[in-house]
Amino acid sequence: MTDHLTAARGDAAPRISPSIGWTTELRAMFTLAWPLVIAQLAQNALTTTDVIMLGWLGPRYLAASTLGTTFLMPFLLAGFGIVGAVAPLVAQARGARDIKAVRRIVRQGAWAAIALGAVMVPVIWQIRPLFLALGQDPDATAMAEQFIHIAVWMLFPALLLTLLRSLLSAFDATRIILVISVVGFLFNLGINYLLIFGSFGFPRLELRGAAVATLSTNVLMFALMLAYVLRHRRLKRFHILHHFWRPDWWRFRQIFHIGVPIGLTVLAEVSLFTAAALLMGRLGTDEVAAHAIALQCASMAFMVPLGIGAAATVRVGMAYGRSDPHGVRRAGWTAIGLGVGFMALSCLVFLTLASWIVALFLNAGDPANVNALALAASFLVVAGVFQLVDGAQVVAAHALRGLSDTTIPMLFAIAGYWLIGLPIAYVLGFVLQWRGVGIWLGLAAGLAFVAIVLVIRFAMRERLGLMRTR
């Protein structure tokens, strides 16, 4: 049976020997990471398309969809973190040549995805009474409810899609993830145009059309990825749907044990930036617009170390699964080096081309935009330094996930973001009156703390007992 595991690796190279060198590791890491990076960019572009097209309808529609998406996203991201625990677990099973474990992990990952959707949907469905209780505009809330009551069903295909992405990533089959992500982006672009505006004889559904497009795109991407896994001549040997109804409670609990801290870590970081946006709102409209521009630029650059981090989880997890401490060391430091190296380049770009970059977002010829452009350029300079620590923390966190180490990194992240980053942002921004630049420096300080402690934790993995035998 173990021979099937080697045969079922899809796009993977033969099983890596512990004696591989740094150059081989670098090549393997890059080969695994680059499709994931582009897939992340395509996923980001998919969301951007929704925003642009709803913006064409008018600010009321954009505000309503923003309200709905703001409410939906924390649930979705938490689910992604929990189901994403499948990636390190499958990578470890692959390294240990345990084919039965792969099937059981994926099966229980599907159970977890379905269970999470079943719990989250009834809560998200109550968006209207919750938002009205929070004092939101009744008309915007009613429109957001129309959007959510359709879009909420995307939770099931989106979480199951994350499950299959984790499986394919763990077996180096990342190019198909890229292809399906691009197909999803193009499909979403077309169906959005048809249903939002009622083009070519289709019904004009406006906000509901955007929700239908989002749901349909996730269903399509999940169906394509499932078909690939079930029909690929090597991957189908895993029989991931075999005895699907059979429980494996130990694996089920293991997914939540590793995944819940990942989800909470993601939520802590996302909520930090939400809090920063609220602080910017206290400073003025120009500060909010400038913050949005700088954050969009930083987010696009962040997709690269995020993809490298996903590859690090797999490479570290494989080495950990085959009890190869040298492989863990090479995989982790190679990924951290790649992530920080790219972010050093983006830092240089932000520092030298800040004024030119922000002019892509606002009309520099309009006198009303002069202050916002100047603020955005200053924020982007701070974001340049911010890039280095952001790249280090995300890759180090993913490398530790390859060792199933998620709880302590979660505590470090919460402490760094909320006990260090946000208080410093407030003190610098409002007490010392550094305003928006002070808030961005606070964000950088929080990320720097998390980056330092997580890199140190990875460096001390053996002393801390993280390399114990599986």
Secondary structure, DSSP 8 states (H G I E B T S, - for coil): -HHHHHHT-TT--S---TT--HHHHHHHHHHHHHHHHHHHHHHHHHHHHHHHHHHHH-HHHHHHHHHHHHHHHHHHHHHHHHHTTHHHHHHHHHHTT-HHHHHHHHHHHHHHHHHHHHHHHHHHTTHHHHHHHTT--HHHHHHHHHHHHHHGGGHHHHHHHHHHHHHHHHTT--HHHHHHHHHHHHHHHHHHHHHHHTGGG----THHHHHHHHHHHHHHHHHHHHHHHHHSTTGGGG-TTTTTT---HHHHHHHHHHHHHHHHHHHHHHHHHHHHHHHHHHH-HHHHHHHHHHHHHHHHHHHHHHHHHHHHHHHHHHHHHTT-HHHHHHHHHHHHHHHHHHHHHHHHHHHHHHHHHHTTTS-TT-GGGHHHHHHHHHHHHHHHHHHHHHHHHHHHHHHHHTTT--HHHHHHHHIIIIIIIHHHHHIIIIIS--HHHHHHHHHHHHHHHHHHHHHHHHHTTTTTTTT---
